[in-house]
């Protein structure tokens, strides 16, 4: 049996792609209002901080609760992605027509293939 390890740069790119894929999949699950799919991408003790709320959402059930709170009309259009090791930032134009529009930066901390922490930064879009 032959064991050939890929060069470090290839392993890094593969890991980076995987981390970015987790973050993209989470954003898509929120867009689709698929709370179970989003929760499946998270660690059991995930923390999600939303601006304006005093306490984070805790655990997978907290992720489900956050998604249930989102307006049904929510539309997110990706604008930018940055990967720095286990940290991923995805900026979207987030709209609920007739309700609000902003630029949302999703700040993910991903460990392995699971979201450990998520914080949001909001900036007016108009």
CNS distance restraints for C-alpha pairs under 8 A (distance, minus, plus):
assign (resid   6 and name CA) (resid  10 and name CA) 6.09 0.50 0.50
assign (resid   6 and name CA) (resid  11 and name CA) 6.31 0.50 0.50
assign (resid   7 and name CA) (resid  11 and name CA) 6.48 0.50 0.50
assign (resid   8 and name CA) (resid  12 and name CA) 6.12 0.50 0.50
assign (resid   9 and name CA) (resid  13 and name CA) 6.20 0.50 0.50
assign (resid  10 and name CA) (resid  14 and name CA) 6.07 0.50 0.50
assign (resid  11 and name CA) (resid  15 and name CA) 6.12 0.50 0.50
assign (resid  12 and name CA) (resid  16 and name CA) 5.97 0.50 0.50
assign (resid  13 and name CA) (resid  17 and name CA) 6.00 0.50 0.50
assign (resid  14 and name CA) (resid  18 and name CA) 6.18 0.50 0.50
assign (resid  15 and name CA) (resid  19 and name CA) 6.15 0.50 0.50
assign (resid  16 and name CA) (resid  20 and name CA) 6.13 0.50 0.50
assign (resid  16 and name CA) (resid  83 and name CA) 6.93 0.50 0.50
assign (resid  16 and name CA) (resid  85 and name CA) 6.90 0.50 0.50
assign (resid  16 and name CA) (resid  86 and name CA) 7.96 0.50 0.50
assign (resid  17 and name CA) (resid  21 and name CA) 5.93 0.50 0.50
assign (resid  18 and name CA) (resid  22 and name CA) 6.29 0.50 0.50
assign (resid  18 and name CA) (resid 113 and name CA) 7.17 0.50 0.50
assign (resid  19 and name CA) (resid  23 and name CA) 6.52 0.50 0.50
assign (resid  19 and name CA) (resid  86 and name CA) 6.84 0.50 0.50
assign (resid  19 and name CA) (resid  88 and name CA) 7.40 0.50 0.50
assign (resid  19 and name CA) (resid 110 and name CA) 6.62 0.50 0.50
assign (resid  19 and name CA) (resid 112 and name CA) 7.49 0.50 0.50
assign (resid  19 and name CA) (resid 113 and name CA) 6.47 0.50 0.50
assign (resid  20 and name CA) (resid  24 and name CA) 6.07 0.50 0.50
assign (resid  20 and name CA) (resid  83 and name CA) 6.88 0.50 0.50
assign (resid  20 and name CA) (resid  88 and name CA) 6.54 0.50 0.50
assign (resid  21 and name CA) (resid  25 and name CA) 5.92 0.50 0.50
assign (resid  22 and name CA) (resid  26 and name CA) 6.22 0.50 0.50
assign (resid  22 and name CA) (resid  41 and name CA) 6.87 0.50 0.50
assign (resid  22 and name CA) (resid 110 and name CA) 7.98 0.50 0.50
assign (resid  22 and name CA) (resid 113 and name CA) 6.44 0.50 0.50
assign (resid  22 and name CA) (resid 114 and name CA) 7.21 0.50 0.50
assign (resid  22 and name CA) (resid 115 and name CA) 7.60 0.50 0.50
assign (resid  23 and name CA) (resid  27 and name CA) 6.33 0.50 0.50
assign (resid  23 and name CA) (resid  88 and name CA) 6.97 0.50 0.50
assign (resid  23 and name CA) (resid  90 and name CA) 7.73 0.50 0.50
assign (resid  23 and name CA) (resid 108 and name CA) 6.89 0.50 0.50
assign (resid  23 and name CA) (resid 115 and name CA) 7.69 0.50 0.50
assign (resid  24 and name CA) (resid  28 and name CA) 6.17 0.50 0.50
assign (resid  24 and name CA) (resid  90 and name CA) 7.90 0.50 0.50
assign (resid  25 and name CA) (resid  29 and name CA) 6.09 0.50 0.50
assign (resid  25 and name CA) (resid  38 and name CA) 7.67 0.50 0.50
assign (resid  25 and name CA) (resid  41 and name CA) 7.99 0.50 0.50
assign (resid  26 and name CA) (resid  30 and name CA) 6.34 0.50 0.50
assign (resid  26 and name CA) (resid  37 and name CA) 7.65 0.50 0.50
assign (resid  26 and name CA) (resid  38 and name CA) 5.20 0.50 0.50
assign (resid  26 and name CA) (resid  41 and name CA) 6.74 0.50 0.50
assign (resid  27 and name CA) (resid  31 and name CA) 6.23 0.50 0.50
assign (resid  28 and name CA) (resid  32 and name CA) 6.06 0.50 0.50
assign (resid  29 and name CA) (resid  33 and name CA) 5.92 0.50 0.50
assign (resid  29 and name CA) (resid  34 and name CA) 5.02 0.50 0.50
assign (resid  29 and name CA) (resid  35 and name CA) 6.85 0.50 0.50
assign (resid  29 and name CA) (resid  37 and name CA) 5.95 0.50 0.50
assign (resid  29 and name CA) (resid  38 and name CA) 5.30 0.50 0.50
assign (resid  30 and name CA) (resid  34 and name CA) 6.14 0.50 0.50
assign (resid  30 and name CA) (resid  35 and name CA) 6.96 0.50 0.50
assign (resid  30 and name CA) (resid  38 and name CA) 6.73 0.50 0.50
assign (resid  30 and name CA) (resid  67 and name CA) 6.22 0.50 0.50
assign (resid  31 and name CA) (resid  74 and name CA) 6.82 0.50 0.50
assign (resid  31 and name CA) (resid  75 and name CA) 6.47 0.50 0.50
assign (resid  31 and name CA) (resid  76 and name CA) 6.53 0.50 0.50
assign (resid  33 and name CA) (resid  67 and name CA) 6.24 0.50 0.50
assign (resid  33 and name CA) (resid  68 and name CA) 7.41 0.50 0.50
assign (resid  33 and name CA) (resid  72 and name CA) 7.93 0.50 0.50
assign (resid  34 and name CA) (resid  38 and name CA) 6.43 0.50 0.50
assign (resid  34 and name CA) (resid  67 and name CA) 7.73 0.50 0.50
assign (resid  35 and name CA) (resid  39 and name CA) 6.08 0.50 0.50
assign (resid  35 and name CA) (resid  63 and name CA) 7.02 0.50 0.50
assign (resid  35 and name CA) (resid  64 and name CA) 4.73 0.50 0.50
assign (resid  35 and name CA) (resid  65 and name CA) 7.97 0.50 0.50
assign (resid  35 and name CA) (resid  67 and name CA) 5.91 0.50 0.50
assign (resid  35 and name CA) (resid  68 and name CA) 7.40 0.50 0.50
assign (resid  36 and name CA) (resid  40 and name CA) 6.08 0.50 0.50
assign (resid  36 and name CA) (resid  64 and name CA) 6.78 0.50 0.50
assign (resid  37 and name CA) (resid  41 and name CA) 6.70 0.50 0.50
assign (resid  38 and name CA) (resid  42 and name CA) 6.97 0.50 0.50
assign (resid  38 and name CA) (resid  63 and name CA) 7.16 0.50 0.50
assign (resid  38 and name CA) (resid  64 and name CA) 7.55 0.50 0.50
assign (resid  39 and name CA) (resid  60 and name CA) 4.92 0.50 0.50
assign (resid  39 and name CA) (resid  61 and name CA) 7.37 0.50 0.50
assign (resid  39 and name CA) (resid  63 and name CA) 5.91 0.50 0.50
assign (resid  39 and name CA) (resid  64 and name CA) 6.48 0.50 0.50
assign (resid  40 and name CA) (resid  60 and name CA) 7.60 0.50 0.50
assign (resid  41 and name CA) (resid 113 and name CA) 7.30 0.50 0.50
assign (resid  41 and name CA) (resid 114 and name CA) 5.31 0.50 0.50
assign (resid  41 and name CA) (resid 115 and name CA) 6.17 0.50 0.50
assign (resid  42 and name CA) (resid  46 and name CA) 6.09 0.50 0.50
assign (resid  42 and name CA) (resid  59 and name CA) 7.95 0.50 0.50
assign (resid  42 and name CA) (resid  60 and name CA) 6.60 0.50 0.50
assign (resid  42 and name CA) (resid 114 and name CA) 4.76 0.50 0.50
assign (resid  42 and name CA) (resid 115 and name CA) 4.42 0.50 0.50
assign (resid  42 and name CA) (resid 116 and name CA) 6.34 0.50 0.50
assign (resid  43 and name CA) (resid  59 and name CA) 7.31 0.50 0.50
assign (resid  43 and name CA) (resid  60 and name CA) 7.37 0.50 0.50
assign (resid  43 and name CA) (resid 114 and name CA) 5.36 0.50 0.50
assign (resid  43 and name CA) (resid 115 and name CA) 5.81 0.50 0.50
assign (resid  43 and name CA) (resid 116 and name CA) 5.53 0.50 0.50
assign (resid  44 and name CA) (resid  59 and name CA) 5.29 0.50 0.50
assign (resid  44 and name CA) (resid  60 and name CA) 5.91 0.50 0.50
assign (resid  45 and name CA) (resid  58 and name CA) 6.52 0.50 0.50
assign (resid  45 and name CA) (resid  59 and name CA) 4.60 0.50 0.50
assign (resid  45 and name CA) (resid  60 and name CA) 7.31 0.50 0.50
assign (resid  45 and name CA) (resid 116 and name CA) 7.06 0.50 0.50
assign (resid  46 and name CA) (resid  58 and name CA) 5.94 0.50 0.50
assign (resid  46 and name CA) (resid  59 and name CA) 4.78 0.50 0.50
assign (resid  46 and name CA) (resid  60 and name CA) 6.76 0.50 0.50
assign (resid  46 and name CA) (resid 115 and name CA) 6.63 0.50 0.50
assign (resid  46 and name CA) (resid 116 and name CA) 4.64 0.50 0.50
assign (resid  46 and name CA) (resid 117 and name CA) 5.45 0.50 0.50
assign (resid  46 and name CA) (resid 118 and name CA) 7.89 0.50 0.50
assign (resid  47 and name CA) (resid  56 and name CA) 5.94 0.50 0.50
assign (resid  47 and name CA) (resid  57 and name CA) 5.71 0.50 0.50
assign (resid  47 and name CA) (resid  58 and name CA) 4.91 0.50 0.50
assign (resid  47 and name CA) (resid  59 and name CA) 6.33 0.50 0.50
assign (resid  47 and name CA) (resid 116 and name CA) 6.60 0.50 0.50
assign (resid  47 and name CA) (resid 117 and name CA) 4.86 0.50 0.50
assign (resid  47 and name CA) (resid 118 and name CA) 6.35 0.50 0.50
assign (resid  48 and name CA) (resid  56 and name CA) 5.23 0.50 0.50
assign (resid  48 and name CA) (resid  57 and name CA) 4.99 0.50 0.50
assign (resid  48 and name CA) (resid  58 and name CA) 6.64 0.50 0.50
assign (resid  48 and name CA) (resid  62 and name CA) 7.76 0.50 0.50
assign (resid  48 and name CA) (resid  63 and name CA) 7.20 0.50 0.50
assign (resid  48 and name CA) (resid 117 and name CA) 5.85 0.50 0.50
assign (resid  48 and name CA) (resid 118 and name CA) 4.72 0.50 0.50
assign (resid  48 and name CA) (resid 119 and name CA) 5.85 0.50 0.50
assign (resid  49 and name CA) (resid  53 and name CA) 7.45 0.50 0.50
assign (resid  49 and name CA) (resid  55 and name CA) 7.19 0.50 0.50
assign (resid  49 and name CA) (resid  56 and name CA) 4.56 0.50 0.50
assign (resid  49 and name CA) (resid  57 and name CA) 6.49 0.50 0.50
assign (resid  49 and name CA) (resid 118 and name CA) 6.27 0.50 0.50
assign (resid  49 and name CA) (resid 119 and name CA) 4.77 0.50 0.50
assign (resid  49 and name CA) (resid 120 and name CA) 6.71 0.50 0.50
assign (resid  50 and name CA) (resid  56 and name CA) 6.88 0.50 0.50
assign (resid  50 and name CA) (resid 119 and name CA) 6.29 0.50 0.50
assign (resid  50 and name CA) (resid 120 and name CA) 5.86 0.50 0.50
assign (resid  51 and name CA) (resid 120 and name CA) 6.63 0.50 0.50
assign (resid  51 and name CA) (resid 121 and name CA) 7.13 0.50 0.50
assign (resid  51 and name CA) (resid 122 and name CA) 7.70 0.50 0.50
assign (resid  57 and name CA) (resid  62 and name CA) 4.55 0.50 0.50
assign (resid  57 and name CA) (resid  63 and name CA) 6.53 0.50 0.50
assign (resid  57 and name CA) (resid  65 and name CA) 7.89 0.50 0.50
assign (resid  57 and name CA) (resid  66 and name CA) 7.19 0.50 0.50
assign (resid  58 and name CA) (resid  62 and name CA) 4.80 0.50 0.50
assign (resid  58 and name CA) (resid  63 and name CA) 7.25 0.50 0.50
assign (resid  59 and name CA) (resid  63 and name CA) 6.62 0.50 0.50
assign (resid  60 and name CA) (resid  64 and name CA) 6.41 0.50 0.50
assign (resid  61 and name CA) (resid  65 and name CA) 6.18 0.50 0.50
assign (resid  62 and name CA) (resid  66 and name CA) 6.17 0.50 0.50
assign (resid  63 and name CA) (resid  67 and name CA) 6.36 0.50 0.50
assign (resid  64 and name CA) (resid  68 and name CA) 6.27 0.50 0.50
assign (resid  65 and name CA) (resid  69 and name CA) 6.40 0.50 0.50
assign (resid  66 and name CA) (resid  70 and name CA) 6.76 0.50 0.50
assign (resid  70 and name CA) (resid  74 and name CA) 6.97 0.50 0.50
assign (resid  71 and name CA) (resid  96 and name CA) 6.80 0.50 0.50
assign (resid  72 and name CA) (resid  96 and name CA) 7.95 0.50 0.50
assign (resid  73 and name CA) (resid  95 and name CA) 7.81 0.50 0.50
assign (resid  73 and name CA) (resid  96 and name CA) 5.03 0.50 0.50
assign (resid  73 and name CA) (resid  97 and name CA) 6.71 0.50 0.50
assign (resid  74 and name CA) (resid  94 and name CA) 7.03 0.50 0.50
assign (resid  74 and name CA) (resid  95 and name CA) 5.66 0.50 0.50
assign (resid  74 and name CA) (resid  96 and name CA) 4.54 0.50 0.50
assign (resid  74 and name CA) (resid  97 and name CA) 7.68 0.50 0.50
assign (resid  75 and name CA) (resid  94 and name CA) 5.78 0.50 0.50
assign (resid  75 and name CA) (resid  95 and name CA) 5.15 0.50 0.50
assign (resid  75 and name CA) (resid  96 and name CA) 6.16 0.50 0.50
assign (resid  76 and name CA) (resid  92 and name CA) 5.79 0.50 0.50
assign (resid  76 and name CA) (resid  93 and name CA) 5.57 0.50 0.50
assign (resid  76 and name CA) (resid  94 and name CA) 4.46 0.50 0.50
assign (resid  76 and name CA) (resid  95 and name CA) 6.35 0.50 0.50
assign (resid  77 and name CA) (resid  92 and name CA) 5.17 0.50 0.50
assign (resid  77 and name CA) (resid  93 and name CA) 5.08 0.50 0.50
assign (resid  77 and name CA) (resid  94 and name CA) 6.52 0.50 0.50
assign (resid  78 and name CA) (resid  90 and name CA) 7.25 0.50 0.50
assign (resid  78 and name CA) (resid  91 and name CA) 6.12 0.50 0.50
assign (resid  78 and name CA) (resid  92 and name CA) 4.28 0.50 0.50
assign (resid  78 and name CA) (resid  93 and name CA) 6.44 0.50 0.50
assign (resid  79 and name CA) (resid  90 and name CA) 7.55 0.50 0.50
assign (resid  79 and name CA) (resid  91 and name CA) 5.44 0.50 0.50
assign (resid  79 and name CA) (resid  92 and name CA) 5.10 0.50 0.50
assign (resid  79 and name CA) (resid  93 and name CA) 6.69 0.50 0.50
assign (resid  80 and name CA) (resid  89 and name CA) 7.91 0.50 0.50
assign (resid  80 and name CA) (resid  90 and name CA) 5.70 0.50 0.50
assign (resid  80 and name CA) (resid  91 and name CA) 5.04 0.50 0.50
assign (resid  80 and name CA) (resid  92 and name CA) 7.04 0.50 0.50
assign (resid  81 and name CA) (resid  88 and name CA) 7.29 0.50 0.50
assign (resid  81 and name CA) (resid  89 and name CA) 5.64 0.50 0.50
assign (resid  81 and name CA) (resid  90 and name CA) 4.50 0.50 0.50
assign (resid  81 and name CA) (resid  91 and name CA) 6.42 0.50 0.50
assign (resid  82 and name CA) (resid  88 and name CA) 5.72 0.50 0.50
assign (resid  82 and name CA) (resid  89 and name CA) 5.10 0.50 0.50
assign (resid  82 and name CA) (resid  90 and name CA) 6.55 0.50 0.50
assign (resid  83 and name CA) (resid  87 and name CA) 5.99 0.50 0.50
assign (resid  83 and name CA) (resid  88 and name CA) 4.55 0.50 0.50
assign (resid  83 and name CA) (resid  89 and name CA) 6.51 0.50 0.50
assign (resid  84 and name CA) (resid  88 and name CA) 6.22 0.50 0.50
assign (resid  86 and name CA) (resid 109 and name CA) 5.79 0.50 0.50
assign (resid  86 and name CA) (resid 110 and name CA) 5.13 0.50 0.50
assign (resid  86 and name CA) (resid 111 and name CA) 6.29 0.50 0.50
assign (resid  87 and name CA) (resid 107 and name CA) 7.15 0.50 0.50
assign (resid  87 and name CA) (resid 108 and name CA) 5.57 0.50 0.50
assign (resid  87 and name CA) (resid 109 and name CA) 4.70 0.50 0.50
assign (resid  87 and name CA) (resid 110 and name CA) 6.21 0.50 0.50
assign (resid  88 and name CA) (resid 106 and name CA) 7.87 0.50 0.50
assign (resid  88 and name CA) (resid 107 and name CA) 6.00 0.50 0.50
assign (resid  88 and name CA) (resid 108 and name CA) 5.06 0.50 0.50
assign (resid  88 and name CA) (resid 109 and name CA) 6.59 0.50 0.50
assign (resid  88 and name CA) (resid 110 and name CA) 7.60 0.50 0.50
assign (resid  89 and name CA) (resid 105 and name CA) 6.39 0.50 0.50
assign (resid  89 and name CA) (resid 106 and name CA) 5.45 0.50 0.50
assign (resid  89 and name CA) (resid 107 and name CA) 4.71 0.50 0.50
assign (resid  89 and name CA) (resid 108 and name CA) 6.20 0.50 0.50
assign (resid  90 and name CA) (resid 105 and name CA) 5.57 0.50 0.50
assign (resid  90 and name CA) (resid 106 and name CA) 5.15 0.50 0.50
assign (resid  90 and name CA) (resid 107 and name CA) 6.87 0.50 0.50
assign (resid  91 and name CA) (resid 103 and name CA) 6.62 0.50 0.50
assign (resid  91 and name CA) (resid 104 and name CA) 5.45 0.50 0.50
assign (resid  91 and name CA) (resid 105 and name CA) 4.18 0.50 0.50
assign (resid  91 and name CA) (resid 106 and name CA) 6.17 0.50 0.50
assign (resid  92 and name CA) (resid 103 and name CA) 5.63 0.50 0.50
assign (resid  92 and name CA) (resid 104 and name CA) 5.27 0.50 0.50
assign (resid  92 and name CA) (resid 105 and name CA) 6.46 0.50 0.50
assign (resid  93 and name CA) (resid 101 and name CA) 7.22 0.50 0.50
assign (resid  93 and name CA) (resid 102 and name CA) 5.90 0.50 0.50
assign (resid  93 and name CA) (resid 103 and name CA) 4.59 0.50 0.50
assign (resid  93 and name CA) (resid 104 and name CA) 6.31 0.50 0.50
assign (resid  93 and name CA) (resid 125 and name CA) 7.47 0.50 0.50
assign (resid  94 and name CA) (resid 101 and name CA) 5.66 0.50 0.50
assign (resid  94 and name CA) (resid 102 and name CA) 5.35 0.50 0.50
assign (resid  94 and name CA) (resid 103 and name CA) 5.84 0.50 0.50
assign (resid  94 and name CA) (resid 104 and name CA) 6.23 0.50 0.50
assign (resid  95 and name CA) (resid  99 and name CA) 7.72 0.50 0.50
assign (resid  95 and name CA) (resid 100 and name CA) 5.77 0.50 0.50
assign (resid  95 and name CA) (resid 101 and name CA) 4.28 0.50 0.50
assign (resid  95 and name CA) (resid 102 and name CA) 6.53 0.50 0.50
assign (resid  96 and name CA) (resid 100 and name CA) 5.40 0.50 0.50
assign (resid  96 and name CA) (resid 101 and name CA) 6.41 0.50 0.50
assign (resid  97 and name CA) (resid 101 and name CA) 7.45 0.50 0.50
assign (resid 101 and name CA) (resid 124 and name CA) 6.90 0.50 0.50
assign (resid 101 and name CA) (resid 125 and name CA) 5.70 0.50 0.50
assign (resid 101 and name CA) (resid 126 and name CA) 7.31 0.50 0.50
assign (resid 102 and name CA) (resid 122 and name CA) 6.41 0.50 0.50
assign (resid 102 and name CA) (resid 123 and name CA) 5.54 0.50 0.50
assign (resid 102 and name CA) (resid 124 and name CA) 4.58 0.50 0.50
assign (resid 102 and name CA) (resid 125 and name CA) 4.33 0.50 0.50
assign (resid 102 and name CA) (resid 126 and name CA) 7.49 0.50 0.50
assign (resid 103 and name CA) (resid 122 and name CA) 5.74 0.50 0.50
assign (resid 103 and name CA) (resid 123 and name CA) 5.05 0.50 0.50
assign (resid 103 and name CA) (resid 124 and name CA) 6.19 0.50 0.50
assign (resid 103 and name CA) (resid 125 and name CA) 5.72 0.50 0.50
assign (resid 104 and name CA) (resid 120 and name CA) 6.57 0.50 0.50
assign (resid 104 and name CA) (resid 121 and name CA) 5.72 0.50 0.50
assign (resid 104 and name CA) (resid 122 and name CA) 4.77 0.50 0.50
assign (resid 104 and name CA) (resid 123 and name CA) 6.56 0.50 0.50
assign (resid 105 and name CA) (resid 120 and name CA) 5.57 0.50 0.50
assign (resid 105 and name CA) (resid 121 and name CA) 5.00 0.50 0.50
assign (resid 105 and name CA) (resid 122 and name CA) 6.47 0.50 0.50
assign (resid 106 and name CA) (resid 118 and name CA) 6.81 0.50 0.50
assign (resid 106 and name CA) (resid 119 and name CA) 6.12 0.50 0.50
assign (resid 106 and name CA) (resid 120 and name CA) 4.92 0.50 0.50
assign (resid 106 and name CA) (resid 121 and name CA) 6.79 0.50 0.50
assign (resid 107 and name CA) (resid 118 and name CA) 5.50 0.50 0.50
assign (resid 107 and name CA) (resid 119 and name CA) 5.11 0.50 0.50
assign (resid 107 and name CA) (resid 120 and name CA) 5.99 0.50 0.50
assign (resid 107 and name CA) (resid 121 and name CA) 7.80 0.50 0.50
assign (resid 108 and name CA) (resid 115 and name CA) 6.68 0.50 0.50
assign (resid 108 and name CA) (resid 116 and name CA) 7.63 0.50 0.50
assign (resid 108 and name CA) (resid 117 and name CA) 5.91 0.50 0.50
assign (resid 108 and name CA) (resid 118 and name CA) 4.66 0.50 0.50
assign (resid 108 and name CA) (resid 119 and name CA) 6.77 0.50 0.50
assign (resid 109 and name CA) (resid 115 and name CA) 5.98 0.50 0.50
assign (resid 109 and name CA) (resid 116 and name CA) 5.57 0.50 0.50
assign (resid 109 and name CA) (resid 117 and name CA) 5.07 0.50 0.50
assign (resid 109 and name CA) (resid 118 and name CA) 6.36 0.50 0.50
assign (resid 110 and name CA) (resid 114 and name CA) 5.48 0.50 0.50
assign (resid 110 and name CA) (resid 115 and name CA) 4.44 0.50 0.50
assign (resid 110 and name CA) (resid 116 and name CA) 5.50 0.50 0.50
assign (resid 110 and name CA) (resid 117 and name CA) 7.17 0.50 0.50
assign (resid 111 and name CA) (resid 115 and name CA) 6.41 0.50 0.50
assign (resid 111 and name CA) (resid 116 and name CA) 6.36 0.50 0.50
